[in-house]
């Protein structure tokens, strides 16, 4: 029967992603139902190929891995209607027992669809550099995560552009699967090791929001925060603006944000926010870099004497000694 085009083909933007979108309307022929319509539409050429039968046979012969829910139809059916979508991004989480990690018979799988859409799709499987796989260490069980996303590949496709699109689609996955914090013995130097201890202790105490103004002297602090899996980051080049952002966060969350800055005048730019936090009773925690004692107050703007620079507007202050092999790690805590 006649098909009405309710929405012409257009681009639908969803955050950083965009999809081709359109909407059609029609009546089913007598004797046809929602199941017949689903069987006619799925799998689409985007996630299978064309001709469908030949493509399915080729995939069954060459795919030696489990797609999970990728390219599977999701939806609902009721007496009033039905709705279906195709999962073009999904995760397959495999749980391995400690003694039989490589035994497929001892593997139980949890599948979770992360997004349903009607966009183009081609499978991307762990091992080709375009998907993610991570294992959880420690404990009696480990997990492997297979991430699936895809793009439509046709005769006129530009391979470089398709890979760029695939990277964009998998970017939300990488935000969920952050790298684990490396062990202290793998730290590049003692500064990074001590800063890692400090960031870990702050996160354990509930201060996991780090506001970072980049600077050379504070690089170990910023790197330690960026490597910690529980740390959240807000980066701003202007220390004064960053201080007030942290003030607003503390007021709203009722817990302190941790402000990380370089030394010298960078610290002085935090004074307005410190004064307002002190007078209004808003929690605020500052972790500022400094020079070792012999390099302080040597005439440069980044070597000013910043010990107790905020005077009586702070409730607590501590001048941490430079890291040294003879000092225990608890000196930073």
N, C-alpha and C positions, 0 to 999 in steps of 0.2 A: 504494500500500500504506500501512499504518499508519505514522505518524510519531511517534517518541518525543521528548518534550521533556526532554532531559538537563539543561539549565540554563535556567531561566526567564529572561525578559527582565529585565535588571538593568543597573546602571551600572558600567562597568569604568573605574577611574581609572588613568591612566598619567602620572605626574608632574603637570604643571599641566593636563593634558587629561583629559577623560572621554568615554567612548563608551557607547552602548547596546549591550548584549552579550547574546547568547543562543546556545544550541547545540541543534541538532536531530539526530536519527539516524533513518535509514530505509534500506530496501533498494530498489535500482533495479529497475524492471520488466525482464522478459526482453527482450533486444535493445537496451537502453539502456546507455550508458557515460558516462564522465566528461565527454566532449565534449558530449553531449546535455544534461547537467546544467548545464554552463557556459553553453551557448547559451540555456538557459531562464532563467538567473538574471541574465545580463549583456547589455546594461547595465541596471543597476537604475534604478528611478524616481528615486532620489536624485541620480544623475549624468546622467540623460537626460530623464526625464519620462514622462508617461502620457497617452494611449496611446503605446506605444513607437515604432511606425512613424511616427506624425504628429510626435512630438517629434524623432526623428532627422532627419526631413525639414526641420523648422524650424531645427534647429541647423546643418545643412549649408548652409542658405540664408543664415543671418544671422551665423555665426561666420566672420570673415575672418582668423583667426589659428590658429596651430598649438598644439594643446593639449599637445603633447609626450606624456609618459606619463600625464598626468592622466586619471583615470577609466578607465585601462586595466587589464585583468586581469593579475595576476602570480601565478606559482605553479609547481608541478612535477607531473610525471606519471611514475609508475613502475608496475611490475607489481603492487606491493602496494597502491597507492592513489594519491591525488592530493590536492593542496591548492591553493586559489586565494584571492586577496585582490584588493581594488580599491585602486589608488593614489589617495588623496584629497588628498595633498600632494606636490608634485613640483617640480622645477626644470628649466627648459629653458635651456641655455647655448648661445648662438650666438656663433661665432667669426667675426669680420669681418676680411678683409684690409685693410691700411692704405689701399689705393687704390680699394677698391670696397666701402666700408662699407655703402652703400645698395643694392648689387646683390645680389638674393636668389640669383642663380646662383653667386655667389662665397662663399656662406655655408655653412659646415659646422656641424652641430649635435651637441652632446653632451647626452644626456638622462640625468638621474639621478633616480631615485625616492628621495625622502627618507623616505617613510613609507607603508606599506601598511596599509589598514584597511578595514572594511566600513561606515564611518560615512557619514552623509549628505554629499552634495557638490554644489556648483554652481560653475561655473568663474568665476575672477576673473582678469582679464587685465590686463597692463601698460597703464597709461594712465588707469585709472579711479580712481586714488588708493588702491586697496586691495591692490595687488600691488606688487612691487619690481622696479625695473630699474636696473642699474648698468653703467657702462662702464669698462673698464680703460684708463687713459691711458698713452701712451708706448709705444715699441717698434713693431715692424712690424705688430702685430695688436691688435685690441680685442675685448672680449667684452661681450655684452649678456645679462643674466640675467633671465629671465621666471619668476616664482614663481606657482604655482597652488595654491589651497586653496579650500574651499567649505563651504557649509552647506546644509541641506535647506530649500527654500522651498516651502511649501504654502499653501493658501488661508487658513489661520488663522495664518500666521506673523506675528510682530511684527518689522517691519523693523529697529527700533532694537536689539532683542535679537539678531537675526541678525548685524548688523554687529559687535556686541560679541563674539559668538562667533567671527566671522571674524578679528577683531583678535587674539583669544587664540590662534587656530590659526596665524596667521602670525608670531607673536612669535618663535618659534625662528629663523625666517628672518632677522629683523632682527639677531639676535645674530651671525649669520654674515656679514652684509653691513654692517659698520660703515662709517661715513662716513670717507673719506680725510682725513688730516690736511691742513688748509688751508696754503697757502704762507705763508712768514714775512711777506711783504709784505701779506698780508690779516689779520694779527694786529690785534686791537683796540687794543693799545698796546704799548709797548716791554717792559713787564713780562711780558706773555704771550709775546712773541717770544723773550725770553731763556729763559723757562721751557720753551718748546717746544724750544729748542736743547738744554737740559739733559736733558729727557726723551728726546729722540732719541739723545743720546750714551749715556745709561744703557741704553736698549734695545739699542743696537749692541754694548755691552759685556756683554750677557746679563742685566742687572738689569731685568727687565720686570714684576716683581710689585710693585705700588705699594699700600701700606697708608695710607689717607687718613683723618685726623681732621679734619673740616670746620672751617674758621675763616676769618674775613674776611681776615686778613693773608696767608694761604696760598692764597687763591682762585686766583691765576694758576697756581700749581703744580698744584693739583687739576684745574683746567680743562685744562691742557696734558696731563696724564696721561690724562684722560678722552677727549681728542681723538685720542690716538695709537693707530693701528690695532693695534700689537703689545703695548700695555700691558694688563695684567690688574689689576683693581682689587679691593680689599677695604676697605670703608668702615665705620668704627666711630666713635661719638661719644666714647668714653672712651679717652684717650691711653694710659693705663696698660695696659688690656686689649689695645689695638692693638699696643703694644710687645712684649708677651709672645706675641701671635699671630705677629708677624714673627720673633721669636726661634725659635718652633717651626718656622716655615717654613724659616728658614735652617738649622736643625739637620737637617730632613728632606731638603731639596733640595740642601744643601751649596752654596748660592749665596745672596747677600743679598737680602732684601726691602728695598724702599725705603720708609721711613716718612716721611710728609709731615704736618707739624703747623703750627699757628699759632705765634705768638710767646709769650714770657713763661712763665707757669706751665704752659702746655700742654707746653712742652719739658721742664720739670722732672719731669713725670709719667712721662717715659721712663727716668728714672734706674735704677729696679730692673731693667728689661730690659737696659739698657746694661751694668750691673755683671755680670749673669749671662752675657751674651754675651761680655764681656771675659774673665772667669775660665774660661769653658768653651770658648773659642776658636771661637764660632759667628759667622759673618759677619752683619753688620747694618749697614745704611747709613741714616743719618738726614739728611733734607733739611728743615731747620726755617726758618720765616720769622722775620724780625726787622725792627725799625724802623731807619730810617736813623740815622746817628750822632747827629745833633742832637736826636732824639726818644727816645734811650735813657736809661734810669735817670731818669725824670721823675716817679717816685712812684706810677705805676699798675702793677697786677699784670701787665699785658701788656707793660711796658716795662723789666722788670728786665734787669740785665746778664747776658746768657746766653752771652757769649764764653767758650769753654772751660768751660762749666757742668758738664761731666762729668769734668773734671780729667784724671787719668792713665788713666781707663778706656777712652779712645778711642785708636786707633792713629794717626789722622790727623784734622786739623781745618783748615777753611779758612773765613774770614769773607769772603764775596763782597761786593764793592762794589755799591751800587745801580746799576741800568742807566742809561746815559747815552749820548747820541748820539756823544760823543767817545771812548767806549770800544769796542773791537772786540768782536764776538760771542764770540771765542775766550776772553774773560775769564771766561766762565761755564763753560767746558769744562775 
